[in-house]
Amino acid sequence: MAADRSSDLKALDATLTSIEKVLDLPKLRQEAVDLEEQAAMPGLWDDQEKAQRITGQLSVVQADLKRLESYRSRLDDLAVLYLMAAEESDEGTELEADNELAALTREIGSFEVRTLLSGEYDMRHALVQISPGQGGTEAQDWAFMLWRMYYRWAERHDYPLDVYEYQEAEEAGVKSVVFEVKVPYAYGTLAGEHGVHRLVRISPFDNQNRRQTTFAAVDVTPVVETADFIDIDEKDLRVDVFRSSGPGGQGVNTTDSAVRITHLPTNIVVSCQNERSQIQNRAAAMVVLQTKLLERKREEELAEMDAIRGSKSANAMGSQIRNYVLHPYQMVKDLRTGVETSNTQGVLDGEIDELVEAAIRWRRTRDEGDQPGG
């Protein structure tokens, strides 16, 4: 075996061993057994929220175990493959081994990012809201393109989504989309997407074919759990009912069942239209409102801590994070991590893992730098 390949395999083995230690493999196996027992209990689905939480956690734990076992097995097989190639001086086998080494290095590196998700809310589901900036139809179309990007990303990973709000714009695009990514670690994974996304292209809505720059905001918050609930006085709420309209112009129903709730003290407005009844939509909208209020509370606490520490890490919420340039050249570049790609179509089709993972590493480095003495 070539010395450089031996070094690569040792480095990969060390990375995998580190991941196994961080995730605590024996504890992970025991957690799978415990969750399987809970999932098999009679009457589990009498409480759907609890059942979904347990089965969701079980699915993640089982997937983690399967991936770790697969990586370890493939790494062992790879050492044998290189040995065979060396003994037989077989260039074809060596090339096959090199391709597997590259693939395994990429996959293990991607999985290693998961071990960085150790924040207080990182394991939560994510609530994502996409809003167009100023610019009318152009900005609304860009907001729709971002919605499609995240939808395709979730589809690629088989992550379930719940759409709480989808407001179509008159000519093209959307006025607002609110959805939940219902998988553990969704918040930790997508938190780095929070901010303003900038698009540069020849506008399809400009009859003079001029280049346009437009913006849309992506807001990412952790979904609340029962322990987080903030007491909300009904007197502080204004509830409006309106007719639903679904994605692509399809009607969710033909009754006035969609609900918009305004929290008067903060002027936070949320709405839901994806359920069949007004009662269900009101309950879903209240979950979204709770999430928004929790995030507001967290931001206030962070601001207070920053003031006490004299820190300037107030997170730059709402600042521009990424450029998507479609003309005069093709490039997507993250302004925080420096990661860039010319595969703009792939990115807009949901191939955003490289950008997402780099943002996770960036968040971890930034948070460590914000620690006392950091």
N, C-alpha and C positions, 0 to 999 in steps of 0.2 A: 504494500500500500504506500502511495506517495506520502511523504512527510506532511505536506500541507493538508491532505485529506484527513490524516490521522489527527492533526491539530484541530481541524474543523469539527470532527466527530467528538473530540474531547470537550470542546467549547459548547457544542450543542447538548451533550450529556450533562454538563454542569448547569446549563440554563434550565433544562428539564427537571433536574434534581432540585434546583432552587424553587421552581414552580410547585413541585410536589410538596416541598417543605412549607412553603407559604400557605398553600391550600390545605395542608395537614391531611394527607391521604387517608390515614386510618380514621380520623375524625369524619372525613367526607364519606367514607364507606358506611360508618355507623349512622350518619345522618340520613343516608339513603335508606337504610333498613328501618329507621324510625319513621320516616316519611311514608314509606310503603305500608307500614302498619296503620298509620293514621288514614291513609288513602283508602284502605280496605275496610275501615270501620263502618258498620251499618248506620244509615241515616246521615252520612257525611253531607250529602247534597241537600239536606234540609236547610242548611245554612250555605247558600251558594257562594257568598263572598269568602267564607272560610275555606270552602271546598276548592275554589279557584286558586286561592293563595297556596294551599297545601299541594295541589297537583302541579301548580306552576313551579313551586320550589323543587318538587320532586323531579320534574322534567329537566330543570337546570342542573341539579346535582347529578342525575344519571348521565346527562350529556357531558358534563365535566369529567366524570369517571371514565366514560367511554373514550373521550378524546385523549386523556392522559394515558390510558392503557394502550390505545392505538399508537400514540407517539412513541411510547417505550418499545413496543413490539417492532415498529418500523425502524427505529434507531438500531435495534439489535440486528435486524435483518440487513440493514445497510452495511454494517461492519462486515458481515459475512459476504455480501455482494462484492465489496471492494477486495476482500481476500481472494475470492474466486477470480476476479478480474486480473489480479496481480499474478496468481499462480498459473493462469492459462494465457497470460498476455493478451487478453481479449479486450480490444478497444470498444467493441459494441457494448459489452457488459459494463465497462468503466463509464461510458457515456450515459448508460441507463442509471448507474449509481449516482453520477454527478447531477442528473436531472432530479432524482429523488432527494438528494441532499439539499438542492436549492429549494425544492417544494417544502421539505420538512423544516428547513430553517425559517422559511417565510411563515409557515403555519404555527410553529412553536413561538416565534416572535410575536405573532398576532395574539396568541393565547396568553402570552406573558403580560400583555397590556391589562388583561382582566385582573391580575393580582394587584394592580395599582388602584383599583376601585375600592378604596377603604374609607371613603368619607361617610359622614353620619347618614346621609340620605342616598348614597350611591346605589344601594340595592333596590330602591323604589322603582315603581313604574314611572314613566315620564309623561307629563302633560305638555304638549307642544302647541303653540299658537303662531300662525304665520299671518303677518299683516303687511299690505303694500305700503310703500312710502308715498310721498307726493309724486304726481305724474300721471294720474288718471289711468287710462286703459293700459298703458305701457307697464306701469308699476303693478297693476292688478294681474296682468298676464305673467309677470315675473313671480309674483306670489304663488300663482298656480303652478308655474314650473318648479318652484321649490317644494310645493306640496307633492307634486308628482315624483320628485327626486327622493324625498323621504319615504313616500309610499312604496316606490320600487325597491329602495334599500331594505325596508321591512319585509317586503315580499321575498327578496333574495334570501333573507335569513329565516323566513317562515315565522316572523314575529306578528302576533295578532294586533290589530288596531281597532279602536273604537272612535268613530267620528262624532264629536259632540255638536259641532257647529260647522256648517258649510254655506257661506253666503256668496252666491254667484254674483258677479258684476254684470252690468247691463250689456256691454259689448263683448267683452272677453275677460277671462281670468276670474279672480275671486276677490271679494272684499275682506274676507276673513275665513280662516280654517282653524279649528281647534280639534285636536285628536290626542288620544292616549295610546302610548306604546305599552302594551300589557305583557311585559316580560321582566323578570328580575334583572336588575342592573341597567335597566333602560335609562334611568336618569343619569347615572354615572357615565354611561356610554355617550349620551347625547348632550350633556351639560356644556360641552365645548362648542356646540352649535349655536349657543345663545349669543345673539348680537345682530348686527346689520350686515346683510349680504348685498354686494354691489354687482350689477350686471352692465356690461358694455356690449352693444350690438347694433346692427342696422335694424331699425324698428320696422316690423311688418305692418305697423299702423301709420307709418309716415309715407305719404305718396311721393315724397321727394327723396326717399331712400337715404335719409340722413342718419348718422350714427347717434345713438341715444345712450345716456347713462341713467340708470334707475336703481332704486333701492327697495329692499323689503326687510322687515324685522322678523327674526325668529326668537320666540320667547320659550324657554325650557324651564319647567319647574317640577319638583318631585311631587307625586300624587300623595295626598294625605292618607293617613291611616287613622283608625279609631282613636288612638291615643293622642293624636295631634289636634283633634277637633277643637275649634275655637267657638265659644258661645256667641251666637248671633241673635240679637233681639229682632223679632219679627217687625217691630215698629221701625227698624232701620232699613227695611227692604221695600222696594217698589217692584211689583211683579206685573209684567205685561205679557199678554198672550197674542200670538200672531200665527199666520198660516205657514206651514213648513214647505221647504223646497229642497230637494236632494241634489247630490252631485250629478252633473251632466244634465240638469234640468228635469230629472225624474222626481215626481212628487212623492214624498214620504207618505203622505195621506192627503185627504181633501178637507180636513177639519182644522179649526184654529187650535192646534195642540202644542205648537212650539212655544217655548217659555223664555222670556228675557227677564233677568233679575238685576236690579241696580242696588248696590249697597251704598246707601246715601252718605254715611260718614266719610267713606273713602272715594266715592264715585266710581267704584269698580263695577263694570257691567259684564255679565256673562249670559250666555244663552245656550239652549240645547233644543235640537229638533229631530234627533235621530230615532227617538222612541215613538211608540204608537199612541201613547196617551199623554194627556197634559200632566197627570200625576207623576208618571215616569220621567218625563222631561224636566219637571220641577226638581225631582230628587237628583237627577244627574247634574243639573245646573248648580244645585247647592254643593255638590262635590267639587265642581270646578271653582266655585266661589271660595270654599274652604281652602282649596289649594292656593288660590291667589292671595288670600289673607295670610296663610301660613308663610308664603314667600315674602310678603310685605313685612311680616314680623321678623323673619330671618334677616332681611336686608337692614331693618332698623337696628337689630342686635349687632350685626356686623359693623354698621356705621358707628355705633356706640363704642365697640371694641377698638375700631380703628382710631377713633378720637382719643381714647384713653392711651393707646400705644403710640399715637402720633404717626400712624401708618398711612401710606398713600395707596394701599392695596384695595381701595374701594371698588375693585373689580371692573370698572369701566363698563357697567351694564349699558347695553344699547350701543356700544361703540362698534365701528366697522371691523369685521373680522376676516372677510374673504372677498376676493375679486373673481368674477367669472367674465372673462373677455372672449367674445365670439368674433369680434372684428376690431382692428384689421388683422389680428392674429388670433390663434386659439390657445388660451391658457386659463387655468384655474390656479390661483395662488392664495394660500392662507397667510395673512399678514402677521400672525403671531408666531407660527412655527417655521415659516419659510418654505413649507412643502408646496410644490407646484407640479402640475401635469398639463400636457398638451391634449390629453384625452378628454376634451370638454364634453363630448357626447356621452362617453361612458359615465362621467360624473353625474350628468343630468339624468342618466338612466339608472342612477342609484349606486354606482360603483364609488362609494365614498369612504370605504373602510380605512384607506391609507390616511385620509384627511382626519377622520374621526379618531383614529388611534394616536396620531401625532398630537391632536388637541388634548387627549387624555394625558399623555406624557407631559405636555406643556402645563396643564392644570396641576399635575402632581408636583412638578418642579416649582411652579409659582407658589403653591400652598406651603411647600417646605420652606421656601424663602421668606414666607410671611410669619413663620413660627418665631417665638421669642428667641433672640440670639441668632436668627437665620439671616 
